[in-house]
Amino acid sequence: MTQHNNPFARLPEVPQFSLVSETIADGQPLPTDQYSGAFGVPGGRDISPHLAWTGAPEGTKSYAVTAYDPGAPTGSGFWHWAVANIPATVTSLSAGAGDADSTTIPAGAFQLPNDARLARFIGAAPPAGHGAHRYYFTVHALDVDHIDVQPDATPAYLGFVMASHILARATLIATAEIGADA
């Protein structure tokens, strides 16, 4: 994983496990469905991608999933999605699981408000002409059954609370770009 804008560069290194998707591919552009219709991207539908993971270490008791753009022009990046307290028995999320009214988020898990303050997945919406942005879709394997954050906490606070509980992580990095003439 490259260190340029790597959101994990200043965190302790942890082992990696495998993350795949039927929707997105590592290093490739996001499909239009994963762009943001809510922020006016033509064709954007704010559909969270399918994610499936294997090889988490022994001792994993739960997972958290995050989607983050470190290159957003905010000084702090942009959190697109966060799901906390996914049971260790769950090893995938279907496409669309990040909808506000999702029935496929596992029992006991919940979506935190993203940086648009919506408790759902919000798709890519890089500023026109800003160049390619990288979207880190990450599954964090945790050593606790439950991360003690409130459902209205921010994804950054989730990251802070779970930092000392991460056994391993799996990441897919997809890209998105909107041309200057858009």
N, C-alpha and C positions, 0 to 999 in steps of 0.2 A: 504494500500500500504506500503510495507516494506521501511524502510529508507536507507537500504544498496544501495549505488549508485543511490538513487532516485534523478532524475534530478530536481524534484520540491521541495525537502526538504528545500532549502534555499529561496524559494519564498513564498509570502503570501499565506496562505491557502484560497482556494475557494471551493464552492460547487461542487459536482460531478453530472454528468448526465450519461445517458446510451449510451454505444457504443457496437455494436455487429458486427459480420463479418460472411459471408458465407465461408470465406477463412481461417481465423486464429482463434484460441481459446485462451482465457486468460490463461496464465500459461502453455501452451502446446508448443511443438516444432513447428517451422515454417515448412510448407510444402516446398518441394524442389523448387517449382516455385518461392518462395520468397527468395531463395538464389541467389547469384550473379554469373551469367555466365560471366559477364564482368570482374570479378576478378578471373575467372578460377575455380569456384566451380563446380565439375561434376554434371550435371543435373540442375544447377542453371539457372533461366530464367529472373531474375530481374523484375518480375511481381508484381506490387503493389497490396496489398490485397483489397478486397471489404470491405468497412466500411459503417456502417449506424448508425445514432444516433437519440435519442429522449430525451425529457425532458430538453432541454436547457432552461435556465431561461428567464422570461419575460425581455424584453429590449435587447435581443440578436439581433445585427444588421449585424453581419457577423461571419464567422468562419475562422480559420486557422487549417491546419493539419500538424503534424510533425511526423517523425519516427526517433528515436534516440537510439544509443547504448552507454550507459554511461561507459561500461566496455572495450571499445576498447583501446588498448595499445598505446594511444597517449598523455595522460595527459589532454585531453579535450574531450574524447569520440569521436563518429563519427555520424554525421548527415546524414541519408540515404535519407530523403525526406522532403520537406517543400512546402506547398501550401498556398498562402496568398489570402485574399479578396474573399473568398467563400461567395456568398450571403446567407442571413439568410433563404431564401426560399428553399435552398438546404440542404437535410439531409442525403445524401449518395454519395459515390463515388464508381463506379464500379471497379471490378478487372481490372487491366491494365490501369486505369486512369492516372497512373504515367509514362506512356510511353513518350518518348521525343516528339513524334508526336501525342499525345493524342487528340482526338476530344471530349472527355467526361469531360475534366476539364471545369467547368461552365464558361460561359461568364463573363468577368471581373476579373476572378481569374487567377493566374499564378503560375508556379512552379519556385522556386528559385534553384540556383545551390546547390547541396549537397556538402559534403566534398571532393568528387572526382571531384568537379567543373562541374558536369553535371546537367542540369536543367531537372531532371527526378528522378524516384525512382531507387535506386541502392540496390540490395538485400544484405542479410547477407553474410559475408565472414570472420567469426572469424578465427584468426590464428590457424592452426592445433595444437592440444594439449594444447590450452589456456584455455580450460574448457568452460562451458556454458556461453553464453552471453545473456543478456536480451534486447529485442527490445521494446521500448515504442512507440506505435502507439497512438497518442493523437489528439483529436479534442478540440480546444480552442474556447469557445463561447466568442465573443467580443462585447463591447458596442459601437463600431464605425462601419460605413459602409465600411470603407476603411482604411487599415493600410498603412501609408506612408513610404514604403520601395521601393527601386528600384528593378527591376527584377533581377539584378545581385548581390543583397545583399546576405549575408550569412544567413543560418538559425539561427545562434547565434544572429546576429543583429536583425533578425525578432523577436526572443524571447525577446530581450532587449526592442525593440520599443513597442511590444504588452503587455509587463508585466503589465503595469498600466491599461490596457483595458480588462483584462481577468475577465469575470463574473463567469465562471465555466469551468471545463474541464472534459473530458471523456477519459479514457485510457484503452487500452488492452496491456498486456505485454506478448509477446511470446518469446521463447528461440531458440537458435541455437548453435550447437557445431560441430566441426570437429575433429575427433579423431587424436591422435598423429601419427598414421600410415598412414594418408592420404597424 
